[in-house]
Amino acid sequence: MKKKIGILLAFSALLPACQNATQEKQDQTQAETGTYRLAPEAIKALSYTDYVLDAKATQTLSGWQKFTELENHIKTFRQADFSFLNDNHEVLTAFLKSLQETLPEKINTPAVAARLKVLENAFLKLEDQLMRANAKENELLTAVKEVLNAYANVKLQINKKFEKEAQQITK
């Protein structure tokens, strides 16, 4: 009986060590391959406020190709697909630069430009987290949440621009 208890205690002491070794091996494999496994459910569980573009804003932005590309990238991020960020740093920086340079005149305000800059920083931070060999899941989720919040704030500022224009202020 004492032998069985001793064996059980030894086994229970080794079990957490085996689990840690398995997790470390998985993290190392992910770092080597450049792929990180965030579940889409984990991203959907993130708490943030998303905004829908106003009808006038949607009409104005329909011709802005880079914004359409941005929307597509955000959709893939929500599905835990970060291949856009893993491809090439130069592609990302060129995309972000052209996003800011092709900003339509109708919404080219300091507030919208500032939100685009915040979005750029969030993208770069997420890219950095994905490239780190020791990135933890909670750090990746935080970086994804920052990108989603920054994107939502861009849409909010665009909506505010059209809302302000629609106000009839008489003196």
N, C-alpha and C positions, 0 to 999 in steps of 0.2 A: 504494500500500500504506500509506504513512504517513497519507494522507488517511482511509483506512478505519479505521485505528487511532485517529486523532484523533476521528473521528465516534463510534466505539464508547466512547471514554473520556468524551466529552461526554454521550453518552446515559446511560452508567452513573452519571454524577454527577447527572444530572437525575432519574433514576428514584426514588431515595429521597425527594427533595423532593416529587415528585408523589404518592407514597404517603402522606407526612405530610400533604399538603394534603387528600387524599381522607379520611384519618382525621379530621382537624380538621373538615372539612365534615360528616362523619357525626355526630361528637360534637355539633356545633352544631345539627344537625337534630334529634337526640334531645333536646337540652336545650330547644329551642323547642317541640317537640310534647309533651314530658313523658313520652315513652316511651323505655325503655332496653332494649336487646337483650342480655339475658343468656341464654345457651343453657341449657336445662334440663339438658343434659349437664354443663355447668360446675358447676351447683348439685349435681347428683348426685355429682360427683367430690369435693365438699367432704368433708373428714374430720372427723367428729364422732360422738359416741356418742349414739344414740337409745334410748329406753326404751319398753317396751310396758307399758301399765297392767295391774296385777294384776286378777284377776277381781272381787274385792270392790270395788276402786276403780272399775272400769268400771260396776259395778252402782250404786254410790253416785253417780257422775257422770252417769249416764244422764238424770237429770232436770235437770241443770245446762245450760240452753240456751246460755248464753254460752260455755261450754267447748266445746260442739259447734260453735259458730260459729268459735271459735279454731282448732279442728282443721281446719275447712274452709279457713280463711285460710292455715294452714300448708301444706296440700296444694297450694293454688294457688301459694304461694311456691316450692314445690319444682318447679313447672312453669314458673317464671320469669314468673308473672303477678302483677304488683304493682298491679293496678288498684284494689284496696282502699285502698292508701296514696295513690294519686294523686287519689282522688275529693275528699276534703275533710278538713282537719285536725280540724275539730270532730267529725266522725263517728268518727274514730280515737280521739280523746281520750274521747268519750262511751262508746265500746265498751270501752276499757281501764278506765275508771272503773266501768262497770257490771259488768265481769268481776270486779273486786275486791270490789264491794259485794254481789254475789250469791253469793259464796263460801259453799258449804254448810257448816253448823255442824260436820258430821262431820269436815271437813278444815280447818277454820278454825284454823290454828296459826300462830305467828309465822314458822316456817320456810317454809310454803307462801305466806304473805302476802309475805314477803321475795322469794321467787322470782318472784311475780307482779309485784312492783315492778321487779325486774331485767328481766323480760320487757317491761314497759312502756317502760323506758329503751331497750332494744334496738329495739323497734318505732319509737320516736321517732327514734333514730339512723338507722335504715334509711330512714325517711321523709325525713329531712334529706338523706341521701346521694342519694336519688332526685330531690329538688328542686334539687340543686346543678347549676349549668350546667356545671361542670368536673369532674363526678364521673367517676372512672376505673373501669374494669371490676373491677380488683382491690379497690378500696375498696368497691364494691357487693357483691362476693362476701364480703368480710370482714364487712360489716354483715348480710348474709343469714345467714352462719354464726353470728353472735352471736345472732340471733333464734332459729335452730334449736337452738342450745345452751341458750338460756334456756328455751325450750319443753320441751326434754328434761329440764332440771333441775326444772321444775315437776312433770312426771310422776314423776321420781325421788323428790321430796319427798313426793308423794302416796302413792307405793308404800311409802316408809319409814314413813309414818304408820300405814298398815294393817299393816305388818310388825311394828312395835313393839306395836301393840294385840294382835296374835296371839301374842306371846311369853307363855308361862306362867312367871312368876317367883314362886317360893315362898321364903319366909323360914324 
